[in-house]
Amino acid sequence: MGSAEHSDRLASHGNRMPKSPARALEPEPAPTQPISGKGENFMAPRSARIRFSAFVNVLGALFMLGVLAGAAALFYGKYRFEEPGPLTKSVSITVKPGMGVSAIARLLEKNGVIENTYIFRGGVILHDSSIRLKAGEYAFEPGISMRRAMEKMAAGQSLLHKLTIPEGLTTQQILARIKANPVLIGEMPPNPGEGKLLPETYSFTRGLSRKTFINSMAAAQKRLLDRLWPVRAANLPFKTREEALILASIVEKETGKVSERPHIAGVFINRLNKGMRLQSDPTIIYGLVRGKGTLGRSIRLSDIVRPTAYNTYIIKGLPPGPIANPGEAAIKAVLQPMQTKDLFFVADGTGGHAFAETLKKHNANVARWRKVERARRAAAKKALAAPKTTSPTPSDTAKDKP
């Protein structure tokens, strides 16, 4: 090999001198890592990469544990939220206006409806019902779940109370019942007038004002008249709704049998058309006691002949106003009376009445009624005169038992 070619080969190997056979067997030293440099890539040491990888793995494991723990907590909370609750007997609870979820939860826990306020609050918030729980009085049944309790309050399913106003009471008597009701609140408004309220069974929530309750009764009567007045029978002897209510109140007080009311209304319609006096006993009583409603004794002959603005044995036509608050059946009876020729009726001793077209037949019915009355008085007198029997002693009662 020439000297020139040898020089070129040395140049191509970076002018490195050839190794001796002993050095050739030694391992090559690891190349040093540059700290930085233009055009050079940074590479972390292997130990640093291992530590970083372990850190990431720990974070991942912790994250997965957190996810699993959260899922388990949600599953447990959902189970507790929907499972039957601890309540063993029905209870009523009043949620006051302005109470938040926390206050409601404590109230439920205090009354034994729930056991865990935190689960209830969390369930309500997750269901987005925190701003929809309504004030009111709620009845919770035994074993009710937190979810059902929430749904009941969110829907405003308040406990409904009922007050029955019987037909035929005067307004004064009705107002006394409303005033005595412990669930209604507020002062009593002025008397709205006789015959202005519709007797019914009314449902309402605790805290309703007495004024609102009375207004609802008046509104109910107006709705009823709005429905019945346009379809009334033709040629009735009255022209206004007020006159219809007056006659309906008389029909209401004359009989407690719903089936008889159209018949009695038909009799009064016939008498009005013929110019006859109505001769209704309840009008005598109202003329004497007005809003009190009851006389407390039987009608006497002196009462029948005593002039008052309401005594239809004295006055002709209708009295100046209603004598009670008629119910729907009596109002319907007056607006759609039975077509009959009867002009008279009298009690028949069975809770109903005997009707007649002529005075002769009517007098015969009256005679039968007086016979029934005499028999009743005699039976009552005999019962009072009979010796009183003593109650059996405990030993005597025991002997009769098997």
C-alpha positions in Angstrom: 0.0 0.0 0.0 1.4 3.4 -1.0 2.1 6.2 1.5 -0.6 8.4 -0.1 -3.3 5.8 0.2 -2.3 5.2 3.8 -2.6 8.9 4.6 -6.1 9.0 3.1 -7.3 6.1 5.2 -6.0 7.8 8.3 -7.8 10.9 7.4 -11.1 9.0 6.9 -10.9 7.5 10.4 -10.5 10.9 12.1 -6.8 10.5 12.3 -7.3 7.9 15.0 -4.4 5.6 15.7 -5.0 1.9 15.4 -5.6 0.1 18.7 -3.3 -2.6 20.0 -4.7 -6.1 20.3 -5.0 -5.7 24.1 -6.9 -2.4 23.9 -9.2 -3.8 21.3 -10.5 -6.3 23.8 -11.4 -3.5 26.3 -15.1 -2.2 26.4 -15.8 1.1 24.8 -16.6 3.9 27.3 -20.2 5.2 27.2 -20.6 8.4 25.2 -21.0 11.4 27.4 -24.4 13.3 27.3 -24.2 16.8 26.2 -25.9 19.3 28.6 -27.3 21.3 25.8 -26.2 22.3 22.4 -27.5 23.6 19.2 -29.2 20.9 17.2 -28.8 18.4 20.0 -31.8 16.5 21.7 -32.1 16.5 25.5 -32.6 13.0 27.0 -33.2 12.4 30.8 -31.2 9.8 32.6 -32.8 6.3 32.8 -33.3 6.5 36.6 -35.3 9.8 36.3 -37.5 8.2 33.6 -38.2 5.3 35.9 -39.1 7.5 38.8 -41.4 9.6 36.7 -43.1 6.5 35.3 -43.7 5.2 38.8 -45.2 8.5 39.9 -47.6 8.5 37.0 -48.6 5.0 37.8 -49.3 5.9 41.4 -51.4 8.8 40.3 -53.3 6.6 38.0 -53.9 4.1 40.7 -55.1 6.7 43.1 -57.4 8.2 40.5 -58.9 4.8 39.8 -59.3 4.2 43.5 -61.0 7.6 43.9 -63.4 6.8 41.0 -64.2 3.4 42.5 -64.7 4.9 45.9 -66.9 7.6 44.5 -69.0 5.1 42.5 -69.3 3.0 45.6 -70.4 6.0 47.7 -72.9 7.0 45.1 -74.3 3.5 44.9 -74.6 3.3 48.7 -76.2 6.7 48.9 -78.6 5.9 46.1 -79.5 2.6 47.9 -80.1 4.4 51.2 -82.0 7.2 49.5 -84.5 4.8 47.9 -84.7 2.1 50.6 -87.7 2.0 53.1 -87.1 4.5 55.9 -87.2 4.1 59.7 -90.7 5.5 60.3 -92.9 3.0 62.1 -96.2 5.0 62.3 -97.8 7.8 60.3 -96.7 11.3 61.1 -97.7 14.8 59.9 -95.0 17.5 59.6 -95.4 21.1 58.7 -92.7 22.6 56.4 -92.8 26.4 57.0 -92.2 28.9 54.2 -88.6 29.8 53.8 -87.1 26.5 55.2 -84.1 25.3 53.3 -83.1 21.7 52.5 -80.9 21.5 55.6 -83.6 22.7 57.9 -86.1 20.3 56.3 -83.7 17.4 56.6 -83.2 18.1 60.3 -87.0 18.3 60.8 -87.5 15.0 59.1 -84.7 13.4 61.2 -86.2 14.8 64.4 -89.6 13.2 63.6 -88.1 9.8 62.6 -88.8 10.0 58.9 -85.1 9.7 57.9 -81.9 8.7 59.7 -79.2 10.5 57.7 -79.6 14.2 56.9 -76.5 14.2 54.7 -77.8 11.5 52.4 -81.2 13.3 52.2 -79.5 16.6 51.4 -77.2 15.0 48.8 -80.1 13.2 47.2 -82.2 16.3 46.9 -79.3 18.3 45.4 -78.5 15.6 42.9 -82.2 15.5 41.9 -82.1 19.2 41.5 -85.1 19.5 43.9 -83.5 21.8 46.4 -85.3 24.9 45.2 -88.6 23.0 44.6 -89.5 21.7 48.1 -92.7 23.4 48.9 -94.0 24.6 52.2 -97.1 22.8 53.6 -98.3 20.1 55.9 -97.3 16.6 54.8 -98.4 13.2 55.9 -95.6 10.6 55.9 -96.6 6.9 56.0 -94.6 4.2 57.7 -91.5 3.1 55.9 -91.5 6.0 53.5 -88.2 6.4 51.6 -86.2 9.6 51.4 -86.8 9.7 47.7 -90.6 9.5 48.2 -90.5 12.1 50.9 -88.6 14.4 48.6 -91.0 13.8 45.7 -94.0 14.4 47.9 -92.7 17.8 49.1 -91.4 18.7 45.6 -94.9 18.1 44.2 -96.6 20.0 47.0 -98.8 17.0 48.0 -99.9 18.7 51.2 -102.2 17.0 53.6 -105.8 17.9 52.9 -108.3 18.6 55.6 -112.0 18.5 55.1 -114.9 20.6 56.5 -118.5 19.5 55.8 -121.1 22.3 55.8 -124.5 20.6 55.9 -127.3 21.9 53.7 -129.9 24.1 55.3 -127.8 25.9 57.8 -128.1 29.6 58.2 -125.0 31.7 57.4 -124.6 32.5 61.1 -124.5 28.7 61.9 -122.0 28.2 59.0 -119.7 31.0 60.2 -119.7 29.5 63.7 -118.4 26.2 62.3 -115.7 27.9 60.3 -114.6 29.9 63.3 -114.3 26.8 65.4 -112.2 24.9 62.9 -108.6 24.7 64.3 -106.9 24.2 60.9 -108.1 27.5 59.3 -106.4 30.7 60.3 -107.2 34.4 60.4 -110.0 36.5 61.7 -113.6 36.0 60.6 -114.8 38.4 57.9 -118.2 40.1 58.1 -121.3 38.0 57.5 -121.8 37.8 53.7 -125.5 37.5 54.0 -128.1 34.8 54.2 -128.2 32.2 51.4 -124.9 33.3 49.8 -122.8 30.2 50.5 -123.0 26.7 48.9 -123.1 23.8 51.5 -120.6 21.1 50.5 -117.6 19.2 51.8 -114.6 21.3 51.2 -110.9 20.2 51.1 -108.2 22.6 52.1 -104.6 22.7 53.3 -103.5 23.8 56.8 -103.0 27.6 57.0 -105.9 28.6 54.7 -107.5 31.8 55.9 -111.1 31.8 57.0 -111.8 34.6 54.7 -110.5 32.6 51.7 -112.6 29.6 52.8 -115.8 31.7 52.9 -115.0 33.3 49.6 -114.6 29.9 48.0 -118.1 28.9 49.3 -119.6 32.0 47.7 -117.7 31.4 44.5 -118.9 27.8 44.4 -122.5 28.9 44.6 -122.0 31.4 41.8 -120.5 28.8 39.5 -123.4 26.5 40.3 -126.0 29.2 39.4 -124.0 30.1 36.3 -124.4 26.5 35.2 -128.0 25.9 36.2 -129.7 29.3 35.6 -129.5 29.3 31.7 -131.2 25.8 31.5 -134.0 26.6 34.0 -137.6 25.6 33.2 -139.8 28.0 31.3 -142.6 30.1 33.0 -141.2 30.0 36.5 -143.0 32.5 38.9 -139.7 34.3 39.7 -137.3 36.3 37.5 -134.0 36.6 39.4 -131.4 34.3 40.8 -132.0 35.8 44.3 -135.7 34.8 44.1 -134.6 31.3 43.1 -132.4 31.1 46.1 -135.2 32.2 48.4 -137.5 29.5 47.2 -134.7 26.9 47.2 -133.9 27.7 50.8 -137.6 27.1 51.8 -137.6 23.7 49.9 -134.3 22.8 51.6 -135.8 23.4 55.1 -139.1 21.5 54.2 -137.5 18.1 53.6 -134.3 16.2 54.1 -135.1 13.7 51.3 -133.3 14.6 48.1 -135.9 12.7 46.0 -138.8 14.8 47.4 -137.3 18.2 46.6 -138.5 18.5 43.0 -142.0 17.5 44.1 -142.1 20.0 46.9 -140.7 22.7 44.6 -143.5 21.8 42.2 -146.1 22.4 44.9 -144.7 25.8 45.8 -144.5 26.8 42.1 -148.2 25.9 41.7 -149.2 27.9 44.8 -147.2 30.9 43.6 -148.8 30.7 40.1 -152.2 30.6 41.7 -151.6 33.4 44.1 -151.8 31.2 47.2 -149.7 31.7 50.3 -146.8 29.3 50.6 -147.7 28.5 54.3 -144.3 27.1 55.1 -143.5 26.4 58.7 -139.7 27.0 58.4 -140.4 30.6 57.3 -142.3 31.1 60.6 -139.2 29.9 62.6 -136.8 32.1 60.6 -139.0 35.1 61.1 -138.8 34.6 64.9 -135.1 33.6 65.4 -133.4 34.7 62.1 -129.8 33.5 61.9 -130.0 31.3 65.0 -131.9 28.9 62.8 -133.7 26.8 65.5 -136.7 27.7 67.7 -136.0 25.1 70.3 -139.6 24.0 70.6 -142.6 23.1 68.5 -144.5 25.9 66.6 -147.4 27.2 68.4 -150.7 28.7 67.1 -149.5 32.1 68.4 -146.4 31.8 66.2 -148.5 31.0 63.1 -150.6 34.1 63.5 -147.7 36.4 64.5 -146.8 38.7 61.7 -143.2 38.8 60.5 -141.6 39.7 57.2 -140.9 36.0 56.7 -144.1 34.4 57.9 -145.6 32.9 54.7 -148.8 32.2 56.5 -149.3 36.0 56.6 -147.4 37.4 53.6 -148.1 36.6 50.0 -145.4 35.4 47.6 -141.8 35.0 48.6 -140.2 36.3 51.8 -137.7 39.2 51.5 -134.6 36.8 51.5 -133.4 33.3 51.9 -134.1 31.5 55.2 -131.0 29.2 55.0 -128.2 28.2 52.5 -129.7 25.7 50.1 -127.6 22.9 48.6 -127.3 22.0 44.9 -130.2 19.5 45.0 -132.6 22.1 46.3 -131.5 24.7 43.8 -131.8 22.2 40.9 -135.3 21.3 42.2 -136.5 24.9 42.1 -135.1 25.5 38.6 -136.3 22.2 37.3 -139.4 21.4 39.4 -141.6 18.4 39.0 -144.7 18.9 36.8 -147.5 18.2 39.3 -151.0 19.4 40.1 -150.4 19.0 43.9 -151.0 22.0 46.1 -150.6 20.5 49.5 -148.2 18.3 51.5 -147.8 17.2 55.1 -145.4 14.9 56.9 -146.4 11.2 56.7 -144.5 9.9 59.7 -141.8 8.1 57.7 -139.5 11.1 57.2 -141.3 11.9 53.9 -144.5 13.7 53.0 -148.0 12.9 51.7 -149.0 15.1 48.7 -152.5 16.1 47.7 -154.2 18.1 44.9 -157.3 19.0 46.9 -157.9 20.4 50.4 -160.2 17.4 51.2 -157.4 14.9 50.5 -154.9 17.0 52.3 -157.1 17.2 55.5 -157.3 13.4 55.4 -153.5 13.3 55.2 -153.2 15.7 58.1 -155.6 13.5 60.2 -153.3 10.5 59.6 -150.3 12.5 60.6 -151.9 13.7 63.8 -152.7 10.1 64.6 -149.1 9.1 64.1 -148.0 12.0 66.4 -150.5 10.9 69.1 -149.1 7.4 69.0 -145.6 8.7 69.3 -146.4 10.9 72.2 -148.1 8.0 74.0 -145.1 5.7 73.4 -142.8 8.3 74.7 -144.9 8.9 77.8 -145.1 5.1 78.5 -141.3 4.8 78.1 -140.8 7.6 80.7 -143.3 6.0 83.1 -141.7 2.5 82.9 -139.4 1.5 85.8 -135.7 1.9 85.1 -133.8 -1.4 84.8 -130.5 -1.7 86.5 -127.4 -2.6 84.5 -126.1 -6.2 85.1 -123.3 -6.6 87.5 -120.0 -8.0 86.2 -120.7 -11.3 87.8 -124.1 -11.5 86.1 -122.6 -10.6 82.8 -120.0 -13.3 83.2 -122.7 -15.9 83.7 -124.2 -15.2 80.3 -120.9 -15.8 78.6 -120.3 -19.3 77.2 
